[in-house]
Protein backbone atom coordinates (compact mmCIF):
# COMPACT_ATOMS: atom_id res chain seq x y z
CA UNK A 1 0.00 0.00 0.00
CA UNK A 2 1.39 3.39 -0.97
CA UNK A 3 2.02 5.99 1.72
CA UNK A 4 1.72 9.49 0.27
CA UNK A 5 3.28 11.24 3.24
CA UNK A 6 6.88 12.28 2.74
CA UNK A 7 9.44 10.42 4.80
CA UNK A 8 11.61 12.37 7.22
CA UNK A 9 14.47 12.18 4.72
CA UNK A 10 12.30 13.34 1.82
CA UNK A 11 10.96 16.27 3.84
CA UNK A 12 14.53 17.24 4.73
CA UNK A 13 15.53 17.15 1.05
CA UNK A 14 12.49 19.21 0.08
CA UNK A 15 13.38 21.90 2.63
CA UNK A 16 17.02 21.96 1.52
CA UNK A 17 16.13 22.39 -2.16
CA UNK A 18 13.42 24.97 -1.42
CA UNK A 19 15.86 27.04 0.64
CA UNK A 20 18.44 26.74 -2.13
CA UNK A 21 15.94 27.90 -4.76
CA UNK A 22 14.74 30.82 -2.65
CA UNK A 23 18.30 31.99 -1.92
CA UNK A 24 20.32 31.01 -5.00
CA UNK A 25 17.87 31.11 -7.92
CA UNK A 26 14.80 33.27 -7.31
CA UNK A 27 16.67 36.53 -6.59
CA UNK A 28 18.55 36.31 -9.90
CA UNK A 29 16.37 34.32 -12.30
CA UNK A 30 14.64 37.31 -13.87
CA UNK A 31 18.00 38.78 -14.91
CA UNK A 32 19.30 35.43 -16.19
CA UNK A 33 16.12 34.88 -18.15
CA UNK A 34 16.23 38.34 -19.76
CA UNK A 35 19.89 37.92 -20.72
CA UNK A 36 19.49 34.32 -21.90
CA UNK A 37 22.21 33.36 -19.44
CA UNK A 38 22.69 29.83 -18.07
CA UNK A 39 24.27 30.11 -14.63
CA UNK A 40 26.41 26.97 -14.72
CA UNK A 41 27.64 27.48 -11.14
CA UNK A 42 24.21 26.27 -9.98
CA UNK A 43 25.21 22.76 -11.07
CA UNK A 44 28.31 22.88 -8.87
CA UNK A 45 26.29 24.12 -5.91
CA UNK A 46 23.73 21.35 -6.42
CA UNK A 47 26.63 18.87 -6.43
CA UNK A 48 27.82 20.32 -3.12
CA UNK A 49 24.38 19.43 -1.75
CA UNK A 50 24.69 15.86 -3.13
CA UNK A 51 21.76 16.43 -5.49
CA UNK A 52 23.34 15.57 -8.85
CA UNK A 53 23.03 11.85 -8.22
CA UNK A 54 20.22 11.80 -5.70
CA UNK A 55 18.80 8.39 -6.79
CA UNK A 56 22.09 6.79 -7.85
CA UNK A 57 23.40 4.10 -5.44
CA UNK A 58 26.17 5.19 -3.09
CA UNK A 59 28.57 2.65 -4.61
CA UNK A 60 28.40 4.67 -7.83
CA UNK A 61 28.87 8.06 -6.23
CA UNK A 62 25.22 8.95 -5.61
CA UNK A 63 23.15 9.68 -2.53
CA UNK A 64 21.30 6.35 -2.63
CA UNK A 65 17.84 7.88 -2.17
CA UNK A 66 14.68 6.59 -3.83
CA UNK A 67 13.18 7.73 -7.13
CA UNK A 68 10.40 9.76 -5.53
CA UNK A 69 13.05 11.80 -3.75
CA UNK A 70 14.38 12.67 -7.21
CA UNK A 71 10.83 13.79 -8.06
CA UNK A 72 10.79 16.07 -5.02
CA UNK A 73 14.09 17.64 -6.07
CA UNK A 74 12.76 18.29 -9.58
CA UNK A 75 9.49 19.74 -8.27
CA UNK A 76 11.28 22.18 -6.00
CA UNK A 77 13.80 23.21 -8.66
CA UNK A 78 11.07 24.00 -11.19
CA UNK A 79 9.25 26.00 -8.57
CA UNK A 80 12.20 28.33 -9.15
CA UNK A 81 12.70 27.94 -12.90
CA UNK A 82 12.36 25.24 -15.52
CA UNK A 83 15.96 25.73 -16.69
CA UNK A 84 17.51 24.16 -13.62
CA UNK A 85 15.03 21.32 -13.35
CA UNK A 86 15.83 20.62 -17.01
CA UNK A 87 19.54 20.46 -16.20
CA UNK A 88 18.94 17.85 -13.49
CA UNK A 89 16.46 15.96 -15.68
CA UNK A 90 19.01 15.63 -18.47
CA UNK A 91 22.04 14.96 -16.29
CA UNK A 92 20.39 12.55 -13.85
CA UNK A 93 17.22 11.27 -15.54
CA UNK A 94 18.26 10.85 -19.16
CA UNK A 95 21.99 10.21 -18.76
CA UNK A 96 23.06 8.91 -15.33
CA UNK A 97 20.04 6.68 -14.73
CA UNK A 98 20.50 5.22 -18.21
CA UNK A 99 24.15 4.44 -17.44
CA UNK A 100 23.00 2.81 -14.21
CA UNK A 101 20.51 0.69 -16.12
CA UNK A 102 22.51 -0.21 -19.24
CA UNK A 103 26.18 0.48 -18.56
CA UNK A 104 28.76 -2.19 -17.83
CA UNK A 105 30.92 -1.95 -14.73
CA UNK A 106 33.81 -0.24 -16.52
CA UNK A 107 31.46 2.42 -17.95
CA UNK A 108 29.90 3.02 -14.55
CA UNK A 109 33.30 3.46 -12.96
CA UNK A 110 34.54 5.82 -15.66
CA UNK A 111 31.42 7.88 -16.36
CA UNK A 112 28.63 7.29 -13.85
CA UNK A 113 30.60 7.87 -10.65
CA UNK A 114 31.97 11.32 -11.57
CA UNK A 115 28.53 12.33 -12.88
CA UNK A 116 26.72 11.21 -9.73
CA UNK A 117 29.23 13.17 -7.66
CA UNK A 118 28.70 16.21 -9.87
CA UNK A 119 32.34 16.30 -10.97
CA UNK A 120 31.21 15.81 -14.58
CA UNK A 121 27.98 16.77 -16.34
CA UNK A 122 26.05 14.43 -18.61
CA UNK A 123 23.62 15.15 -21.47
CA UNK A 124 21.49 13.26 -23.99
CA UNK A 125 21.61 13.37 -27.79
CA UNK A 126 18.61 11.82 -29.55
CA UNK A 127 16.63 14.55 -31.37
CA UNK A 128 17.73 15.66 -34.85
CA UNK A 129 16.51 18.37 -37.26
CA UNK A 130 14.27 15.79 -38.99
CA UNK A 131 13.86 13.24 -36.20
CA UNK A 132 11.85 14.12 -33.12
CA UNK A 133 8.81 11.97 -32.33
CA UNK A 134 9.83 9.72 -35.25
CA UNK A 135 13.08 8.42 -33.76
CA UNK A 136 13.68 5.97 -36.61
CA UNK A 137 14.18 8.94 -38.97
CA UNK A 138 17.48 9.96 -37.40
CA UNK A 139 20.39 10.30 -39.81
CA UNK A 140 23.46 10.21 -37.54
CA UNK A 141 25.59 7.17 -38.36
CA UNK A 142 28.23 5.16 -36.54
CA UNK A 143 30.52 3.12 -38.78
CA UNK A 144 32.79 0.57 -37.15
CA UNK A 145 36.46 0.79 -38.09
CA UNK A 146 38.76 -1.46 -36.09
CA UNK A 147 38.52 -0.58 -32.40
CA UNK A 148 36.46 2.55 -33.03
CA UNK A 149 33.09 3.73 -34.28
CA UNK A 150 33.17 6.79 -36.54
CA UNK A 151 30.22 9.09 -35.81
CA UNK A 152 28.87 11.55 -38.36
CA UNK A 153 25.73 13.64 -38.02
CA UNK A 154 23.93 16.30 -36.07
CA UNK A 155 21.66 16.59 -33.04
CA UNK A 156 19.44 19.52 -32.09
CA UNK A 157 17.49 20.85 -29.11
CA UNK A 158 20.06 19.30 -26.80
CA UNK A 159 20.01 20.66 -23.24
CA UNK A 160 23.42 21.45 -21.69
CA UNK A 161 24.94 21.32 -25.18
CA UNK A 162 27.75 23.73 -24.27
CA UNK A 163 28.26 22.61 -20.67
CA UNK A 164 28.08 18.81 -20.58
CA UNK A 165 31.23 16.70 -20.47
CA UNK A 166 29.61 13.43 -21.57
CA UNK A 167 26.80 12.78 -24.05
CA UNK A 168 24.64 9.70 -24.68
CA UNK A 169 24.37 9.76 -28.47
CA UNK A 170 22.16 7.59 -30.67
CA UNK A 171 23.20 6.66 -34.21
CA UNK A 172 22.55 4.05 -36.86
CA UNK A 173 25.01 1.19 -37.02
CA UNK A 174 22.77 -0.64 -39.52
CA UNK A 175 20.23 1.50 -41.37
CA UNK A 176 18.69 -1.54 -43.07
CA UNK A 177 17.36 -2.74 -39.71
CA UNK A 178 15.41 0.50 -39.17
CA UNK A 179 14.91 1.19 -35.44
CA UNK A 180 16.57 -2.14 -34.58
CA UNK A 181 19.74 -0.84 -36.20
CA UNK A 182 20.16 2.10 -33.78
CA UNK A 183 22.96 1.93 -31.20
CA UNK A 184 23.92 4.11 -28.22
CA UNK A 185 27.34 5.61 -27.51
CA UNK A 186 29.05 7.56 -24.75
CA UNK A 187 30.74 10.54 -26.40
CA UNK A 188 33.14 12.89 -24.63
CA UNK A 189 33.24 16.59 -25.45
CA UNK A 190 37.02 16.45 -25.91
CA UNK A 191 36.87 13.88 -28.72
CA UNK A 192 38.19 15.43 -31.97
CA UNK A 193 35.45 16.28 -34.46
CA UNK A 194 32.85 17.08 -31.80
CA UNK A 195 31.40 20.60 -31.53
CA UNK A 196 28.32 22.34 -30.15
CA UNK A 197 26.39 25.55 -30.70
CA UNK A 198 23.66 27.17 -28.61
CA UNK A 199 20.23 28.02 -30.04
CA UNK A 200 19.16 31.61 -29.43
CA UNK A 201 15.73 33.22 -29.59
CA UNK A 202 13.72 30.64 -27.63
CA UNK A 203 10.21 31.45 -26.42
CA UNK A 204 10.93 30.12 -22.94
CA UNK A 205 13.52 28.45 -20.70
CA UNK A 206 15.82 31.29 -21.71
CA UNK A 207 17.96 30.75 -18.61
CA UNK A 208 18.79 27.27 -19.90
CA UNK A 209 21.45 26.16 -22.36
CA UNK A 210 19.96 24.43 -25.42
CA UNK A 211 21.53 23.84 -28.81
CA UNK A 212 23.04 21.62 -31.46
CA UNK A 213 25.73 18.93 -31.48
CA UNK A 214 27.89 18.19 -34.51
CA UNK A 215 29.84 15.01 -35.20
CA UNK A 216 32.47 15.20 -37.93
CA UNK A 217 34.24 11.83 -38.11
CA UNK A 218 34.31 11.54 -34.31
CA UNK A 219 36.29 8.43 -33.26
CA UNK A 220 34.50 6.74 -30.37
CA UNK A 221 36.23 3.72 -28.77
CA UNK A 222 34.25 0.50 -29.05
CA UNK A 223 34.30 0.37 -25.24
CA UNK A 224 31.94 3.34 -25.32
CA UNK A 225 29.14 1.40 -26.99
CA UNK A 226 26.32 1.33 -24.42
CA UNK A 227 24.61 -2.05 -24.36
CA UNK A 228 24.87 -4.04 -27.58
CA UNK A 229 24.69 -2.97 -31.21
CA UNK A 230 21.04 -2.53 -32.17
CA UNK A 231 19.84 -1.93 -28.60
CA UNK A 232 19.86 1.85 -29.01
CA UNK A 233 16.12 2.22 -29.53
CA UNK A 234 15.34 0.21 -26.39
CA UNK A 235 17.91 2.21 -24.45
CA UNK A 236 16.44 5.50 -25.69
CA UNK A 237 12.92 4.48 -24.70
CA UNK A 238 14.10 3.35 -21.26
CA UNK A 239 15.92 6.67 -20.86
CA UNK A 240 12.75 8.55 -21.76
CA UNK A 241 10.87 6.70 -19.01
CA UNK A 242 13.31 8.32 -16.60
CA UNK A 243 13.43 11.71 -18.28
CA UNK A 244 9.66 11.97 -18.59
CA UNK A 245 9.33 11.11 -14.91
CA UNK A 246 11.48 14.10 -13.96
CA UNK A 247 9.65 16.37 -16.41
CA UNK A 248 6.31 15.41 -14.85
CA UNK A 249 7.68 16.04 -11.37
CA UNK A 250 9.00 19.42 -12.46
CA UNK A 251 5.60 20.34 -13.89
CA UNK A 252 4.18 19.89 -10.39
CA UNK A 253 6.62 22.56 -9.23
CA UNK A 254 5.51 24.85 -12.05
CA UNK A 255 1.88 24.50 -10.97
CA UNK A 256 2.87 25.17 -7.36
CA UNK A 257 4.76 28.32 -8.35
CA UNK A 258 1.74 29.57 -10.32
CA UNK A 259 -0.52 28.87 -7.36
CA UNK A 260 1.75 30.59 -4.84
CA UNK A 261 2.18 33.73 -6.95
CA UNK A 262 -1.52 33.89 -7.75
CA UNK A 263 -2.62 33.50 -4.13
CA UNK A 264 -0.18 36.23 -3.11
CA UNK A 265 -1.50 38.58 -5.78
CA UNK A 266 -5.13 37.77 -4.92
CA UNK A 267 -4.55 39.10 -1.40
CA UNK A 268 -2.76 42.22 -2.67
CA UNK A 269 -5.06 43.33 -5.47
CA UNK A 270 -8.53 44.76 -4.89
CA UNK A 271 -11.32 45.40 -7.40
CA UNK A 272 -14.86 46.55 -6.79
CA UNK A 273 -14.03 47.12 -3.13
CA UNK A 274 -12.69 43.67 -2.26
CA UNK A 275 -9.72 41.37 -2.77
CA UNK A 276 -9.86 39.72 -6.18
CA UNK A 277 -9.58 36.37 -4.43
CA UNK A 278 -13.19 36.86 -3.31
CA UNK A 279 -14.44 36.82 -6.90
CA UNK A 280 -15.76 33.37 -7.79
CA UNK A 281 -14.23 33.17 -11.28
CA UNK A 282 -10.80 33.89 -9.81
CA UNK A 283 -11.45 31.22 -7.19
CA UNK A 284 -12.31 28.83 -10.00
CA UNK A 285 -8.88 29.31 -11.56
CA UNK A 286 -7.14 28.80 -8.22
CA UNK A 287 -9.19 25.66 -7.59
CA UNK A 288 -8.14 24.27 -10.98
CA UNK A 289 -4.49 24.87 -10.10
CA UNK A 290 -4.84 23.10 -6.77
CA UNK A 291 -6.63 20.14 -8.37
CA UNK A 292 -4.03 19.95 -11.15
CA UNK A 293 -1.20 19.99 -8.63
CA UNK A 294 -2.65 17.27 -6.42
CA UNK A 295 -3.60 14.97 -9.32
CA UNK A 296 -0.25 15.42 -11.05
CA UNK A 297 1.68 14.69 -7.89
CA UNK A 298 -0.26 11.48 -7.34
CA UNK A 299 0.49 10.33 -10.89
CA UNK A 300 4.19 11.14 -10.44
CA UNK A 301 4.45 9.31 -7.12
CA UNK A 302 2.63 6.31 -8.60
CA UNK A 303 5.23 6.07 -11.37
CA UNK A 304 8.01 6.63 -8.84
CA UNK A 305 6.78 3.80 -6.65
CA UNK A 306 6.91 1.44 -9.64
CA UNK A 307 10.49 2.57 -10.23
CA UNK A 308 11.25 1.89 -6.56
CA UNK A 309 10.00 -1.67 -7.10
CA UNK A 310 12.14 -2.12 -10.23
CA UNK A 311 9.02 -2.51 -12.40
CA UNK A 312 8.45 -1.17 -15.89
CA UNK A 313 6.47 2.08 -15.78
CA UNK A 314 6.24 3.35 -19.37
CA UNK A 315 2.44 3.62 -19.30
CA UNK A 316 2.27 5.30 -15.89
CA UNK A 317 5.13 7.70 -16.61
CA UNK A 318 3.60 8.69 -19.95
CA UNK A 319 0.30 9.51 -18.27
CA UNK A 320 2.03 11.54 -15.55
CA UNK A 321 4.11 13.50 -18.06
CA UNK A 322 1.15 14.25 -20.32
CA UNK A 323 -1.24 15.34 -17.61
CA UNK A 324 1.21 17.24 -15.39
CA UNK A 325 2.59 19.26 -18.30
CA UNK A 326 -0.89 20.11 -19.57
CA UNK A 327 -1.97 21.14 -16.06
CA UNK A 328 1.15 23.30 -15.73
CA UNK A 329 0.48 25.04 -19.03
CA UNK A 330 -3.12 25.72 -17.99
CA UNK A 331 -2.02 26.93 -14.54
CA UNK A 332 0.46 29.37 -16.07
CA UNK A 333 -2.16 30.70 -18.45
CA UNK A 334 -4.61 31.20 -15.59
CA UNK A 335 -1.92 32.83 -13.44
CA UNK A 336 -1.36 35.44 -16.15
CA UNK A 337 -5.12 35.98 -16.37
CA UNK A 338 -5.37 36.48 -12.61
CA UNK A 339 -2.59 39.09 -12.74
CA UNK A 340 -4.35 40.87 -15.58
CA UNK A 341 -2.19 43.42 -17.44
CA UNK A 342 0.60 42.92 -14.89
CA UNK A 343 0.73 39.27 -15.87
CA UNK A 344 1.73 40.39 -19.34
CA UNK A 345 4.79 42.17 -17.94
CA UNK A 346 8.05 40.80 -16.60
CA UNK A 347 7.36 42.81 -13.45
CA UNK A 348 5.78 39.59 -12.19
CA UNK A 349 7.18 36.06 -12.74
CA UNK A 350 3.98 34.56 -14.16
CA UNK A 351 4.76 35.65 -17.73
CA UNK A 352 7.99 33.63 -17.46
CA UNK A 353 6.03 30.68 -16.10
CA UNK A 354 3.75 30.81 -19.14
CA UNK A 355 6.67 30.93 -21.58
CA UNK A 356 8.46 28.12 -19.77
CA UNK A 357 5.39 25.92 -19.55
CA UNK A 358 5.08 25.41 -23.30
CA UNK A 359 8.28 23.48 -24.00
CA UNK A 360 7.51 20.53 -21.66
CA UNK A 361 4.25 19.97 -23.54
CA UNK A 362 6.43 19.34 -26.61
CA UNK A 363 9.68 17.69 -25.56
CA UNK A 364 10.18 14.09 -24.38
CA UNK A 365 7.02 13.07 -26.19
CA UNK A 366 4.51 15.63 -27.38
CA UNK A 367 1.03 15.85 -25.90
CA UNK A 368 -0.19 14.10 -29.05
CA UNK A 369 2.30 11.23 -28.74
CA UNK A 370 1.24 10.57 -25.15
CA UNK A 371 -2.43 10.78 -26.08
CA UNK A 372 -1.92 8.11 -28.74
CA UNK A 373 0.11 5.96 -26.32
CA UNK A 374 -2.62 6.01 -23.68
CA UNK A 375 -5.32 5.19 -26.24
CA UNK A 376 -3.27 2.28 -27.58
CA UNK A 377 -2.85 0.88 -24.05
CA UNK A 378 -6.62 1.10 -23.49
CA UNK A 379 -7.36 -0.52 -26.86
CA UNK A 380 -4.86 -3.32 -26.28
CA UNK A 381 -2.68 -2.31 -29.24
CA UNK A 382 0.27 -1.61 -26.94
CA UNK A 383 1.68 -3.53 -23.99
CA UNK A 384 4.92 -3.29 -22.05
CA UNK A 385 7.34 -6.17 -21.87
CA UNK A 386 9.95 -6.43 -19.17
CA UNK A 387 13.18 -4.88 -20.41
CA UNK A 388 16.32 -7.01 -20.44
CA UNK A 389 17.89 -4.53 -18.02
CA UNK A 390 15.72 -2.72 -15.50
CA UNK A 391 16.57 0.01 -13.05
CA UNK A 392 17.61 -1.46 -9.71
CA UNK A 393 14.84 -1.55 -7.15
CA UNK A 394 15.22 0.62 -4.07
CA UNK A 395 16.59 0.24 -1.35
CA UNK A 396 19.70 -0.73 -3.29
CA UNK A 397 21.37 -2.58 -0.41
CA UNK A 398 18.47 -5.05 -0.33
CA UNK A 399 18.96 -5.72 -4.03
CA UNK A 400 22.62 -6.51 -3.50
CA UNK A 401 21.75 -8.95 -0.73
CA UNK A 402 19.34 -10.77 -3.03
CA UNK A 403 22.02 -11.02 -5.72
Buried (B, 14 or more C-beta within 10 A) or exposed (E): EEEEEBEEEBEEBBEBBBEBBEEBBBEBBBEBBEEBBBBEEBBEBBBEBBBBBBBBBEEBBBBBBBBBBBBBBBBBBBBBBBBBBBBBBBBBBBBBBBBBBBBEEEBBEBBBBBBBBBEBBBBBBBBBEEBBEEBEEBBBBBEBEEEBBBBBBBBBBBBBBBBBBBBBBBBBBBEEEEBBBBBBBBBBBEBEBBEBEBEEEBEBBBBBBBBBBBBEEBBBEEEBBBBEBBBBBBBBEBBBBBBBBBBBBBBBBBBBBBBBBBBEBBEEBEEEEEBBBEBEEBEEBBEBBBEBBEBBBBBBBBBBBBBBBBBBBBBBBBBBBBBBBBBBBBBBBBBBBBBEEBBBEEEBBBBBBBBBBBBBBBBBBBBEBBBBBBEEBEEEEBEEEEBEBBBBBBBBEEEEEEE
